[in-house]
Amino acid sequence: MTAPALALRTLDAWDARWDAYVKAHPDGTFFHLYGWRRVVERTTAAAPHYLYAERDGVVCGVLPLFASGLR
């Protein structure tokens, strides 16, 4: 039996599954929550790139990135 495919996706708008995953993960912090994206966008010139891994419609990993000077 093979494992379901893992999909890497971009997050362009708030999705409750992102924050639920972060809150349930033992290493999740408020810096990983979607709301932190708005803080960084409003206070810096860094461009957000939020990526997440999904398997069978379930979020199984998140990667919030900010690129400086690329806006």
DRENKEDO-775135 format. One record per atom (N, C-alpha, C, O): atom name; x, y, z; residue number from 1. Coordinates in Angstrom, 3 decimals, m for minus. Atoms other than C-alpha are relative to their C-alpha. Layout:
N
<rec><at>CA</at><X>X</X><Y>Y</Y><Z>Z</Z><i>NUM</i></rec>
...
***
This chain:
71
<rec><at>N</at><X>0.846</X><Y>m1.177</Y><Z>0.000</Z><i>1</i></rec>
<rec><at>CA</at><X>0.000</X><Y>0.000</Y><Z>0.000</Z><i>1</i></rec>
<rec><at>C</at><X>0.895</X><Y>1.245</Y><Z>0.000</Z><i>1</i></rec>
<rec><at>O</at><X>1.860</X><Y>1.320</Y><Z>0.762</Z><i>1</i></rec>
<rec><at>N</at><X>m0.794</X><Y>m1.224</Y><Z>0.084</Z><i>2</i></rec>
<rec><at>CA</at><X>1.371</X><Y>3.427</Y><Z>m0.927</Z><i>2</i></rec>
<rec><at>C</at><X>m0.668</X><Y>1.117</Y><Z>0.803</Z><i>2</i></rec>
<rec><at>O</at><X>m1.889</X><Y>1.161</Y><Z>0.953</Z><i>2</i></rec>
<rec><at>N</at><X>0.509</X><Y>m1.151</Y><Z>m0.763</Z><i>3</i></rec>
<rec><at>CA</at><X>1.033</X><Y>6.590</Y><Z>1.146</Z><i>3</i></rec>
<rec><at>C</at><X>m0.644</X><Y>0.998</Y><Z>m0.950</Z><i>3</i></rec>
<rec><at>O</at><X>m0.208</X><Y>1.123</Y><Z>m2.094</Z><i>3</i></rec>
<rec><at>N</at><X>0.597</X><Y>m1.043</Y><Z>0.839</Z><i>4</i></rec>
<rec><at>CA</at><X>m1.226</X><Y>9.338</Y><Z>m0.199</Z><i>4</i></rec>
<rec><at>C</at><X>1.048</X><Y>1.047</Y><Z>m0.368</Z><i>4</i></rec>
<rec><at>O</at><X>1.990</X><Y>1.298</Y><Z>0.383</Z><i>4</i></rec>
<rec><at>N</at><X>m0.949</X><Y>m1.002</Y><Z>0.494</Z><i>5</i></rec>
<rec><at>CA</at><X>0.589</X><Y>11.983</Y><Z>m2.217</Z><i>5</i></rec>
<rec><at>C</at><X>0.022</X><Y>1.226</Y><Z>0.911</Z><i>5</i></rec>
<rec><at>O</at><X>m0.998</X><Y>1.649</Y><Z>1.455</Z><i>5</i></rec>
<rec><at>N</at><X>m0.206</X><Y>m1.231</Y><Z>m0.760</Z><i>6</i></rec>
<rec><at>CA</at><X>2.002</X><Y>14.981</Y><Z>m0.406</Z><i>6</i></rec>
<rec><at>C</at><X>0.003</X><Y>1.153</Y><Z>m0.996</Z><i>6</i></rec>
<rec><at>O</at><X>0.707</X><Y>1.102</Y><Z>m2.005</Z><i>6</i></rec>
<rec><at>N</at><X>0.080</X><Y>m1.160</Y><Z>0.890</Z><i>7</i></rec>
<rec><at>CA</at><X>1.142</X><Y>18.332</Y><Z>m2.014</Z><i>7</i></rec>
<rec><at>C</at><X>0.566</X><Y>1.216</Y><Z>0.714</Z><i>7</i></rec>
<rec><at>O</at><X>0.277</X><Y>1.436</Y><Z>1.891</Z><i>7</i></rec>
<rec><at>N</at><X>m0.520</X><Y>m1.260</Y><Z>m0.524</Z><i>8</i></rec>
<rec><at>CA</at><X>3.027</X><Y>21.593</Y><Z>m1.474</Z><i>8</i></rec>
<rec><at>C</at><X>m0.821</X><Y>1.120</Y><Z>m0.627</Z><i>8</i></rec>
<rec><at>O</at><X>m0.938</X><Y>1.212</Y><Z>m1.849</Z><i>8</i></rec>
<rec><at>N</at><X>0.893</X><Y>m1.058</Y><Z>0.482</Z><i>9</i></rec>
<rec><at>CA</at><X>0.749</X><Y>24.619</Y><Z>m1.732</Z><i>9</i></rec>
<rec><at>C</at><X>0.415</X><Y>1.347</Y><Z>0.584</Z><i>9</i></rec>
<rec><at>O</at><X>1.116</X><Y>1.415</Y><Z>1.594</Z><i>9</i></rec>
<rec><at>N</at><X>m0.213</X><Y>m1.346</Y><Z>m0.529</Z><i>10</i></rec>
<rec><at>CA</at><X>0.930</X><Y>28.380</Y><Z>m1.277</Z><i>10</i></rec>
<rec><at>C</at><X>m1.278</X><Y>0.456</Y><Z>0.690</Z><i>10</i></rec>
<rec><at>O</at><X>m2.381</X><Y>0.089</Y><Z>0.285</Z><i>10</i></rec>
<rec><at>N</at><X>1.145</X><Y>m0.536</Y><Z>m0.728</Z><i>11</i></rec>
<rec><at>CA</at><X>m1.333</X><Y>30.170</Y><Z>1.178</Z><i>11</i></rec>
<rec><at>C</at><X>m0.057</X><Y>1.494</Y><Z>m0.256</Z><i>11</i></rec>
<rec><at>O</at><X>0.809</X><Y>2.243</Y><Z>0.197</Z><i>11</i></rec>
<rec><at>N</at><X>0.128</X><Y>m1.411</Y><Z>0.354</Z><i>12</i></rec>
<rec><at>CA</at><X>m2.540</X><Y>33.509</Y><Z>m0.159</Z><i>12</i></rec>
<rec><at>C</at><X>m1.068</X><Y>0.715</Y><Z>0.814</Z><i>12</i></rec>
<rec><at>O</at><X>m1.097</X><Y>1.945</Y><Z>0.852</Z><i>12</i></rec>
<rec><at>N</at><X>1.054</X><Y>m0.578</Y><Z>m0.842</Z><i>13</i></rec>
<rec><at>CA</at><X>m5.530</X><Y>34.052</Y><Z>2.144</Z><i>13</i></rec>
<rec><at>C</at><X>m0.135</X><Y>m0.869</Y><Z>1.240</Z><i>13</i></rec>
<rec><at>O</at><X>0.228</X><Y>m2.045</Y><Z>1.231</Z><i>13</i></rec>
<rec><at>N</at><X>0.106</X><Y>0.715</Y><Z>m1.263</Z><i>14</i></rec>
<rec><at>CA</at><X>m6.296</X><Y>33.057</Y><Z>5.711</Z><i>14</i></rec>
<rec><at>C</at><X>m0.765</X><Y>m1.294</Y><Z>m0.179</Z><i>14</i></rec>
<rec><at>O</at><X>m1.777</X><Y>m1.347</Y><Z>m0.877</Z><i>14</i></rec>
<rec><at>N</at><X>0.640</X><Y>1.308</Y><Z>m0.012</Z><i>15</i></rec>
<rec><at>CA</at><X>m7.197</X><Y>29.409</Y><Z>6.190</Z><i>15</i></rec>
<rec><at>C</at><X>0.099</X><Y>m0.516</Y><Z>1.429</Z><i>15</i></rec>
<rec><at>O</at><X>1.200</X><Y>m0.635</Y><Z>1.967</Z><i>15</i></rec>
<rec><at>N</at><X>0.030</X><Y>0.429</Y><Z>m1.401</Z><i>16</i></rec>
<rec><at>CA</at><X>m8.251</X><Y>28.160</Y><Z>9.634</Z><i>16</i></rec>
<rec><at>C</at><X>0.863</X><Y>m1.231</Y><Z>0.238</Z><i>16</i></rec>
<rec><at>O</at><X>1.352</X><Y>m1.434</Y><Z>1.349</Z><i>16</i></rec>
<rec><at>N</at><X>m0.805</X><Y>1.216</Y><Z>m0.163</Z><i>17</i></rec>
<rec><at>CA</at><X>m6.391</X><Y>24.891</Y><Z>9.015</Z><i>17</i></rec>
<rec><at>C</at><X>1.449</X><Y>0.332</Y><Z>0.321</Z><i>17</i></rec>
<rec><at>O</at><X>2.105</X><Y>m0.405</Y><Z>1.057</Z><i>17</i></rec>
<rec><at>N</at><X>m1.387</X><Y>m0.420</Y><Z>m0.273</Z><i>18</i></rec>
<rec><at>CA</at><X>m3.040</X><Y>26.763</Y><Z>9.056</Z><i>18</i></rec>
<rec><at>C</at><X>0.182</X><Y>0.241</Y><Z>1.500</Z><i>18</i></rec>
<rec><at>O</at><X>1.053</X><Y>m0.355</Y><Z>2.132</Z><i>18</i></rec>
<rec><at>N</at><X>m0.122</X><Y>m0.340</Y><Z>m1.418</Z><i>19</i></rec>
<rec><at>CA</at><X>m3.567</X><Y>28.223</Y><Z>12.532</Z><i>19</i></rec>
<rec><at>C</at><X>m0.290</X><Y>m1.205</Y><Z>0.892</Z><i>19</i></rec>
<rec><at>O</at><X>0.349</X><Y>m1.358</Y><Z>1.933</Z><i>19</i></rec>
<rec><at>N</at><X>0.294</X><Y>1.200</Y><Z>m0.787</Z><i>20</i></rec>
<rec><at>CA</at><X>m5.090</X><Y>24.967</Y><Z>13.833</Z><i>20</i></rec>
<rec><at>C</at><X>1.219</X><Y>m0.913</Y><Z>0.051</Z><i>20</i></rec>
<rec><at>O</at><X>1.530</X><Y>m1.483</Y><Z>1.097</Z><i>20</i></rec>
<rec><at>N</at><X>m1.208</X><Y>0.825</Y><Z>0.029</Z><i>21</i></rec>
<rec><at>CA</at><X>m1.978</X><Y>23.091</Y><Z>12.732</Z><i>21</i></rec>
<rec><at>C</at><X>1.072</X><Y>0.587</Y><Z>0.911</Z><i>21</i></rec>
<rec><at>O</at><X>1.686</X><Y>m0.134</Y><Z>1.698</Z><i>21</i></rec>
<rec><at>N</at><X>m1.028</X><Y>m0.666</Y><Z>m0.819</Z><i>22</i></rec>
<rec><at>CA</at><X>0.346</X><Y>25.649</Y><Z>14.355</Z><i>22</i></rec>
<rec><at>C</at><X>m0.321</X><Y>m0.153</Y><Z>1.486</Z><i>22</i></rec>
<rec><at>O</at><X>0.565</X><Y>m0.480</Y><Z>2.276</Z><i>22</i></rec>
<rec><at>N</at><X>0.385</X><Y>0.076</Y><Z>m1.410</Z><i>23</i></rec>
<rec><at>CA</at><X>m1.602</X><Y>25.650</Y><Z>17.637</Z><i>23</i></rec>
<rec><at>C</at><X>0.125</X><Y>m1.419</Y><Z>0.561</Z><i>23</i></rec>
<rec><at>O</at><X>0.401</X><Y>m1.594</Y><Z>1.748</Z><i>23</i></rec>
<rec><at>N</at><X>m0.082</X><Y>1.387</Y><Z>m0.449</Z><i>24</i></rec>
<rec><at>CA</at><X>m1.594</X><Y>21.845</Y><Z>17.806</Z><i>24</i></rec>
<rec><at>C</at><X>1.433</X><Y>m0.538</Y><Z>0.005</Z><i>24</i></rec>
<rec><at>O</at><X>1.721</X><Y>m1.537</Y><Z>0.665</Z><i>24</i></rec>
<rec><at>N</at><X>m1.378</X><Y>0.496</Y><Z>0.100</Z><i>25</i></rec>
<rec><at>CA</at><X>2.105</X><Y>21.465</Y><Z>16.983</Z><i>25</i></rec>
<rec><at>C</at><X>0.794</X><Y>0.402</Y><Z>1.245</Z><i>25</i></rec>
<rec><at>O</at><X>0.700</X><Y>1.548</Y><Z>1.685</Z><i>25</i></rec>
<rec><at>N</at><X>m0.738</X><Y>m0.329</Y><Z>m1.224</Z><i>26</i></rec>
<rec><at>CA</at><X>4.411</X><Y>21.281</Y><Z>20.024</Z><i>26</i></rec>
<rec><at>C</at><X>1.046</X><Y>1.100</Y><Z>m0.172</Z><i>26</i></rec>
<rec><at>O</at><X>1.418</X><Y>1.748</Y><Z>0.806</Z><i>26</i></rec>
<rec><at>N</at><X>m0.993</X><Y>m1.052</Y><Z>0.238</Z><i>27</i></rec>
<rec><at>CA</at><X>6.927</X><Y>23.655</Y><Z>18.398</Z><i>27</i></rec>
<rec><at>C</at><X>m0.600</X><Y>1.250</Y><Z>m0.633</Z><i>27</i></rec>
<rec><at>O</at><X>0.140</X><Y>2.166</Y><Z>m0.993</Z><i>27</i></rec>
<rec><at>N</at><X>0.650</X><Y>m1.163</Y><Z>0.599</Z><i>28</i></rec>
<rec><at>CA</at><X>4.355</X><Y>26.127</Y><Z>17.022</Z><i>28</i></rec>
<rec><at>C</at><X>0.058</X><Y>1.201</Y><Z>0.930</Z><i>28</i></rec>
<rec><at>O</at><X>m0.111</X><Y>1.062</Y><Z>2.142</Z><i>28</i></rec>
<rec><at>N</at><X>m0.023</X><Y>m1.240</Y><Z>m0.780</Z><i>29</i></rec>
<rec><at>CA</at><X>4.676</X><Y>29.753</Y><Z>18.164</Z><i>29</i></rec>
<rec><at>C</at><X>m0.910</X><Y>1.021</Y><Z>m0.684</Z><i>29</i></rec>
<rec><at>O</at><X>m1.411</X><Y>0.776</Y><Z>m1.781</Z><i>29</i></rec>
<rec><at>N</at><X>0.834</X><Y>m1.030</Y><Z>0.631</Z><i>30</i></rec>
<rec><at>CA</at><X>2.724</X><Y>32.938</Y><Z>17.495</Z><i>30</i></rec>
<rec><at>C</at><X>0.654</X><Y>0.543</Y><Z>m1.265</Z><i>30</i></rec>
<rec><at>O</at><X>m0.034</X><Y>1.096</Y><Z>m2.122</Z><i>30</i></rec>
<rec><at>N</at><X>m0.682</X><Y>m0.431</Y><Z>1.221</Z><i>31</i></rec>
<rec><at>CA</at><X>5.378</X><Y>33.764</Y><Z>14.878</Z><i>31</i></rec>
<rec><at>C</at><X>m0.423</X><Y>m0.839</Y><Z>m1.213</Z><i>31</i></rec>
<rec><at>O</at><X>m0.296</X><Y>m0.390</Y><Z>m2.352</Z><i>31</i></rec>
<rec><at>N</at><X>0.441</X><Y>0.886</Y><Z>1.077</Z><i>32</i></rec>
<rec><at>CA</at><X>4.015</X><Y>30.832</Y><Z>12.832</Z><i>32</i></rec>
<rec><at>C</at><X>m1.457</X><Y>0.243</Y><Z>m0.386</Z><i>32</i></rec>
<rec><at>O</at><X>m1.880</X><Y>m0.174</Y><Z>m1.464</Z><i>32</i></rec>
<rec><at>N</at><X>1.417</X><Y>m0.231</Y><Z>0.280</Z><i>33</i></rec>
<rec><at>CA</at><X>0.368</X><Y>31.968</Y><Z>13.017</Z><i>33</i></rec>
<rec><at>C</at><X>m0.179</X><Y>0.963</Y><Z>m1.168</Z><i>33</i></rec>
<rec><at>O</at><X>0.688</X><Y>1.792</Y><Z>m1.441</Z><i>33</i></rec>
<rec><at>N</at><X>0.256</X><Y>m0.834</Y><Z>1.175</Z><i>34</i></rec>
<rec><at>CA</at><X>m1.200</X><Y>33.645</Y><Z>9.990</Z><i>34</i></rec>
<rec><at>C</at><X>m0.024</X><Y>1.489</Y><Z>0.348</Z><i>34</i></rec>
<rec><at>O</at><X>0.386</X><Y>2.316</Y><Z>m0.467</Z><i>34</i></rec>
<rec><at>N</at><X>0.073</X><Y>m1.403</Y><Z>m0.405</Z><i>35</i></rec>
<rec><at>CA</at><X>m1.763</X><Y>36.885</Y><Z>11.922</Z><i>35</i></rec>
<rec><at>C</at><X>1.360</X><Y>0.684</Y><Z>0.023</Z><i>35</i></rec>
<rec><at>O</at><X>1.448</X><Y>1.895</Y><Z>m0.184</Z><i>35</i></rec>
<rec><at>N</at><X>m1.342</X><Y>m0.582</Y><Z>m0.014</Z><i>36</i></rec>
<rec><at>CA</at><X>1.992</X><Y>37.393</Y><Z>12.207</Z><i>36</i></rec>
<rec><at>C</at><X>0.360</X><Y>0.531</Y><Z>m1.384</Z><i>36</i></rec>
<rec><at>O</at><X>1.126</X><Y>1.487</Y><Z>m1.502</Z><i>36</i></rec>
<rec><at>N</at><X>m0.229</X><Y>m0.453</Y><Z>1.382</Z><i>37</i></rec>
<rec><at>CA</at><X>2.040</X><Y>37.772</Y><Z>8.409</Z><i>37</i></rec>
<rec><at>C</at><X>m0.413</X><Y>1.463</Y><Z>m0.147</Z><i>37</i></rec>
<rec><at>O</at><X>0.312</X><Y>2.265</Y><Z>m0.735</Z><i>37</i></rec>
<rec><at>N</at><X>0.494</X><Y>m1.382</Y><Z>0.100</Z><i>38</i></rec>
<rec><at>CA</at><X>m0.030</X><Y>40.952</Y><Z>8.696</Z><i>38</i></rec>
<rec><at>C</at><X>0.907</X><Y>0.969</Y><Z>0.749</Z><i>38</i></rec>
<rec><at>O</at><X>1.140</X><Y>2.086</Y><Z>0.285</Z><i>38</i></rec>
<rec><at>N</at><X>m0.903</X><Y>m0.854</Y><Z>m0.777</Z><i>39</i></rec>
<rec><at>CA</at><X>2.287</X><Y>42.359</Y><Z>11.364</Z><i>39</i></rec>
<rec><at>C</at><X>1.251</X><Y>0.313</Y><Z>m0.822</Z><i>39</i></rec>
<rec><at>O</at><X>1.652</X><Y>1.472</Y><Z>m0.931</Z><i>39</i></rec>
<rec><at>N</at><X>m1.232</X><Y>m0.191</Y><Z>0.777</Z><i>40</i></rec>
<rec><at>CA</at><X>5.374</X><Y>41.843</Y><Z>9.195</Z><i>40</i></rec>
<rec><at>C</at><X>m0.274</X><Y>0.833</Y><Z>m1.250</Z><i>40</i></rec>
<rec><at>O</at><X>0.517</X><Y>1.712</Y><Z>m1.592</Z><i>40</i></rec>
<rec><at>N</at><X>0.340</X><Y>m0.764</Y><Z>1.203</Z><i>41</i></rec>
<rec><at>CA</at><X>3.647</X><Y>43.170</Y><Z>6.057</Z><i>41</i></rec>
<rec><at>C</at><X>m0.174</X><Y>1.485</Y><Z>0.309</Z><i>41</i></rec>
<rec><at>O</at><X>0.237</X><Y>2.332</Y><Z>m0.484</Z><i>41</i></rec>
<rec><at>N</at><X>0.281</X><Y>m1.401</Y><Z>m0.342</Z><i>42</i></rec>
<rec><at>CA</at><X>2.594</X><Y>46.376</Y><Z>7.839</Z><i>42</i></rec>
<rec><at>C</at><X>1.207</X><Y>0.741</Y><Z>0.555</Z><i>42</i></rec>
<rec><at>O</at><X>1.220</X><Y>1.972</Y><Z>0.558</Z><i>42</i></rec>
<rec><at>N</at><X>m1.121</X><Y>m0.653</Y><Z>m0.670</Z><i>43</i></rec>
<rec><at>CA</at><X>5.923</X><Y>47.059</Y><Z>9.528</Z><i>43</i></rec>
<rec><at>C</at><X>1.338</X><Y>m0.132</Y><Z>m0.728</Z><i>43</i></rec>
<rec><at>O</at><X>2.328</X><Y>0.471</Y><Z>m0.314</Z><i>43</i></rec>
<rec><at>N</at><X>m1.253</X><Y>0.179</Y><Z>0.740</Z><i>44</i></rec>
<rec><at>CA</at><X>8.552</X><Y>45.972</Y><Z>6.991</Z><i>44</i></rec>
<rec><at>C</at><X>m0.293</X><Y>0.004</Y><Z>m1.501</Z><i>44</i></rec>
<rec><at>O</at><X>m1.448</X><Y>0.075</Y><Z>m1.922</Z><i>44</i></rec>
<rec><at>N</at><X>0.152</X><Y>0.108</Y><Z>1.453</Z><i>45</i></rec>
<rec><at>CA</at><X>9.160</X><Y>45.793</Y><Z>3.253</Z><i>45</i></rec>
<rec><at>C</at><X>0.137</X><Y>m1.450</Y><Z>m0.460</Z><i>45</i></rec>
<rec><at>O</at><X>0.254</X><Y>m1.710</Y><Z>m1.658</Z><i>45</i></rec>
<rec><at>N</at><X>m0.170</X><Y>1.416</Y><Z>0.345</Z><i>46</i></rec>
<rec><at>CA</at><X>9.453</X><Y>41.990</Y><Z>3.381</Z><i>46</i></rec>
<rec><at>C</at><X>m1.259</X><Y>m0.566</Y><Z>m0.653</Z><i>46</i></rec>
<rec><at>O</at><X>m2.377</X><Y>m0.302</Y><Z>m0.209</Z><i>46</i></rec>
<rec><at>N</at><X>1.117</X><Y>0.633</Y><Z>0.713</Z><i>47</i></rec>
<rec><at>CA</at><X>7.275</X><Y>40.023</Y><Z>0.973</Z><i>47</i></rec>
<rec><at>C</at><X>m0.259</X><Y>m1.386</Y><Z>0.588</Z><i>47</i></rec>
<rec><at>O</at><X>0.669</X><Y>m2.186</Y><Z>0.709</Z><i>47</i></rec>
<rec><at>N</at><X>0.304</X><Y>1.304</Y><Z>m0.590</Z><i>48</i></rec>
<rec><at>CA</at><X>5.451</X><Y>37.035</Y><Z>2.521</Z><i>48</i></rec>
<rec><at>C</at><X>m0.136</X><Y>m1.086</Y><Z>m1.060</Z><i>48</i></rec>
<rec><at>O</at><X>m0.627</X><Y>m0.845</Y><Z>m2.163</Z><i>48</i></rec>
<rec><at>N</at><X>0.166</X><Y>1.202</Y><Z>0.823</Z><i>49</i></rec>
<rec><at>CA</at><X>5.590</X><Y>33.560</Y><Z>0.994</Z><i>49</i></rec>
<rec><at>C</at><X>m0.336</X><Y>m1.120</Y><Z>0.973</Z><i>49</i></rec>
<rec><at>O</at><X>0.548</X><Y>m1.691</Y><Z>1.611</Z><i>49</i></rec>
<rec><at>N</at><X>0.449</X><Y>1.024</Y><Z>m0.948</Z><i>50</i></rec>
<rec><at>CA</at><X>3.531</X><Y>31.112</Y><Z>3.021</Z><i>50</i></rec>
<rec><at>C</at><X>m0.261</X><Y>m1.291</Y><Z>m0.761</Z><i>50</i></rec>
<rec><at>O</at><X>m1.076</X><Y>m1.333</Y><Z>m1.682</Z><i>50</i></rec>
<rec><at>N</at><X>0.124</X><Y>1.309</Y><Z>0.624</Z><i>51</i></rec>
<rec><at>CA</at><X>3.848</X><Y>27.466</Y><Z>2.036</Z><i>51</i></rec>
<rec><at>C</at><X>m0.492</X><Y>m1.008</Y><Z>1.030</Z><i>51</i></rec>
<rec><at>O</at><X>m0.176</X><Y>m0.905</Y><Z>2.215</Z><i>51</i></rec>
<rec><at>N</at><X>0.411</X><Y>1.069</Y><Z>m0.906</Z><i>52</i></rec>
<rec><at>CA</at><X>2.171</X><Y>24.418</Y><Z>3.509</Z><i>52</i></rec>
<rec><at>C</at><X>m0.059</X><Y>m1.319</Y><Z>m0.749</Z><i>52</i></rec>
<rec><at>O</at><X>m0.268</X><Y>m1.363</Y><Z>m1.962</Z><i>52</i></rec>
<rec><at>N</at><X>0.101</X><Y>1.351</Y><Z>0.549</Z><i>53</i></rec>
<rec><at>CA</at><X>2.200</X><Y>20.682</Y><Z>2.962</Z><i>53</i></rec>
<rec><at>C</at><X>m1.365</X><Y>m0.548</Y><Z>0.399</Z><i>53</i></rec>
<rec><at>O</at><X>m1.860</X><Y>m0.313</Y><Z>1.501</Z><i>53</i></rec>
<rec><at>N</at><X>1.342</X><Y>0.536</Y><Z>m0.215</Z><i>54</i></rec>
<rec><at>CA</at><X>m1.096</X><Y>18.861</Y><Z>2.640</Z><i>54</i></rec>
<rec><at>C</at><X>m0.042</X><Y>m1.440</Y><Z>m0.499</Z><i>54</i></rec>
<rec><at>O</at><X>0.483</X><Y>m1.759</Y><Z>m1.566</Z><i>54</i></rec>
<rec><at>N</at><X>0.206</X><Y>1.388</Y><Z>0.413</Z><i>55</i></rec>
<rec><at>CA</at><X>m1.973</X><Y>15.179</Y><Z>2.514</Z><i>55</i></rec>
<rec><at>C</at><X>m1.454</X><Y>m0.343</Y><Z>0.262</Z><i>55</i></rec>
<rec><at>O</at><X>m1.920</X><Y>m0.254</Y><Z>1.398</Z><i>55</i></rec>
<rec><at>N</at><X>1.433</X><Y>0.339</Y><Z>m0.110</Z><i>56</i></rec>
<rec><at>CA</at><X>m5.575</X><Y>14.108</Y><Z>1.849</Z><i>56</i></rec>
<rec><at>C</at><X>m0.812</X><Y>1.130</Y><Z>0.620</Z><i>56</i></rec>
<rec><at>O</at><X>m1.721</X><Y>0.880</Y><Z>1.411</Z><i>56</i></rec>
<rec><at>N</at><X>0.751</X><Y>m1.147</Y><Z>m0.491</Z><i>57</i></rec>
<rec><at>CA</at><X>m6.814</X><Y>17.628</Y><Z>2.606</Z><i>57</i></rec>
<rec><at>C</at><X>0.354</X><Y>0.429</Y><Z>1.413</Z><i>57</i></rec>
<rec><at>O</at><X>m0.276</X><Y>1.333</Y><Z>1.962</Z><i>57</i></rec>
<rec><at>N</at><X>m0.412</X><Y>m0.321</Y><Z>m1.372</Z><i>58</i></rec>
<rec><at>CA</at><X>m5.049</X><Y>17.741</Y><Z>5.985</Z><i>58</i></rec>
<rec><at>C</at><X>1.371</X><Y>0.674</Y><Z>m0.038</Z><i>58</i></rec>
<rec><at>O</at><X>2.304</X><Y>0.156</Y><Z>m0.653</Z><i>58</i></rec>
<rec><at>N</at><X>m1.275</X><Y>m0.706</Y><Z>m0.076</Z><i>59</i></rec>
<rec><at>CA</at><X>m2.283</X><Y>20.267</Y><Z>6.675</Z><i>59</i></rec>
<rec><at>C</at><X>0.948</X><Y>m0.825</Y><Z>0.866</Z><i>59</i></rec>
<rec><at>O</at><X>0.603</X><Y>m1.219</Y><Z>1.980</Z><i>59</i></rec>
<rec><at>N</at><X>m0.969</X><Y>0.802</Y><Z>m0.749</Z><i>60</i></rec>
<rec><at>CA</at><X>0.829</X><Y>18.385</Y><Z>7.766</Z><i>60</i></rec>
<rec><at>C</at><X>1.354</X><Y>0.700</Y><Z>0.098</Z><i>60</i></rec>
<rec><at>O</at><X>2.344</X><Y>0.069</Y><Z>0.469</Z><i>60</i></rec>
<rec><at>N</at><X>m1.218</X><Y>m0.782</Y><Z>m0.147</Z><i>61</i></rec>
<rec><at>CA</at><X>3.460</X><Y>21.142</Y><Z>7.688</Z><i>61</i></rec>
<rec><at>C</at><X>m0.222</X><Y>1.410</Y><Z>m0.498</Z><i>61</i></rec>
<rec><at>O</at><X>m0.976</X><Y>1.624</Y><Z>m1.448</Z><i>61</i></rec>
<rec><at>N</at><X>0.107</X><Y>m1.400</Y><Z>0.428</Z><i>62</i></rec>
<rec><at>CA</at><X>3.784</X><Y>24.923</Y><Z>7.397</Z><i>62</i></rec>
<rec><at>C</at><X>1.387</X><Y>0.609</Y><Z>m0.076</Z><i>62</i></rec>
<rec><at>O</at><X>2.291</X><Y>0.214</Y><Z>0.660</Z><i>62</i></rec>
<rec><at>N</at><X>m1.269</X><Y>m0.697</Y><Z>0.143</Z><i>63</i></rec>
<rec><at>CA</at><X>6.604</X><Y>27.203</Y><Z>6.274</Z><i>63</i></rec>
<rec><at>C</at><X>m0.279</X><Y>1.471</Y><Z>m0.328</Z><i>63</i></rec>
<rec><at>O</at><X>m0.467</X><Y>1.816</Y><Z>m1.495</Z><i>63</i></rec>
<rec><at>N</at><X>0.171</X><Y>m1.428</Y><Z>0.255</Z><i>64</i></rec>
<rec><at>CA</at><X>6.126</X><Y>30.975</Y><Z>6.714</Z><i>64</i></rec>
<rec><at>C</at><X>1.349</X><Y>0.625</Y><Z>m0.342</Z><i>64</i></rec>
<rec><at>O</at><X>2.292</X><Y>0.553</Y><Z>0.446</Z><i>64</i></rec>
<rec><at>N</at><X>m1.241</X><Y>m0.637</Y><Z>0.460</Z><i>65</i></rec>
<rec><at>CA</at><X>8.801</X><Y>32.842</Y><Z>4.750</Z><i>65</i></rec>
<rec><at>C</at><X>m0.247</X><Y>1.475</Y><Z>m0.287</Z><i>65</i></rec>
<rec><at>O</at><X>m1.352</X><Y>1.871</Y><Z>m0.659</Z><i>65</i></rec>
<rec><at>N</at><X>0.063</X><Y>m1.401</Y><Z>0.351</Z><i>66</i></rec>
<rec><at>CA</at><X>9.535</X><Y>36.528</Y><Z>4.288</Z><i>66</i></rec>
<rec><at>C</at><X>1.267</X><Y>0.345</Y><Z>m0.755</Z><i>66</i></rec>
<rec><at>O</at><X>2.371</X><Y>0.121</Y><Z>m0.258</Z><i>66</i></rec>
<rec><at>N</at><X>m1.153</X><Y>m0.368</Y><Z>0.833</Z><i>67</i></rec>
<rec><at>CA</at><X>11.802</X><Y>37.787</Y><Z>1.497</Z><i>67</i></rec>
<rec><at>C</at><X>0.191</X><Y>1.509</Y><Z>0.083</Z><i>67</i></rec>
<rec><at>O</at><X>m0.707</X><Y>2.280</Y><Z>m0.256</Z><i>67</i></rec>
<rec><at>N</at><X>m0.323</X><Y>m1.411</Y><Z>m0.149</Z><i>68</i></rec>
<rec><at>CA</at><X>13.461</X><Y>41.106</Y><Z>2.170</Z><i>68</i></rec>
<rec><at>C</at><X>0.438</X><Y>0.602</Y><Z>m1.327</Z><i>68</i></rec>
<rec><at>O</at><X>1.233</X><Y>0.002</Y><Z>m2.051</Z><i>68</i></rec>
<rec><at>N</at><X>m0.421</X><Y>m0.737</Y><Z>1.183</Z><i>69</i></rec>
<rec><at>CA</at><X>13.804</X><Y>43.633</Y><Z>m0.664</Z><i>69</i></rec>
<rec><at>C</at><X>m0.525</X><Y>m0.521</Y><Z>m1.322</Z><i>69</i></rec>
<rec><at>O</at><X>0.011</X><Y>m0.160</Y><Z>m2.370</Z><i>69</i></rec>
<rec><at>N</at><X>0.518</X><Y>0.553</Y><Z>1.251</Z><i>70</i></rec>
<rec><at>CA</at><X>11.732</X><Y>41.724</Y><Z>m3.229</Z><i>70</i></rec>
<rec><at>C</at><X>m1.411</X><Y>0.465</Y><Z>m0.329</Z><i>70</i></rec>
<rec><at>O</at><X>m2.085</X><Y>m0.140</Y><Z>m1.163</Z><i>70</i></rec>
<rec><at>N</at><X>1.345</X><Y>m0.506</Y><Z>0.280</Z><i>71</i></rec>
<rec><at>CA</at><X>8.536</X><Y>43.735</Y><Z>m3.208</Z><i>71</i></rec>
<rec><at>C</at><X>m0.042</X><Y>0.813</Y><Z>m1.230</Z><i>71</i></rec>
<rec><at>O</at><X>m1.102</X><Y>1.313</Y><Z>m1.605</Z><i>71</i></rec>
***
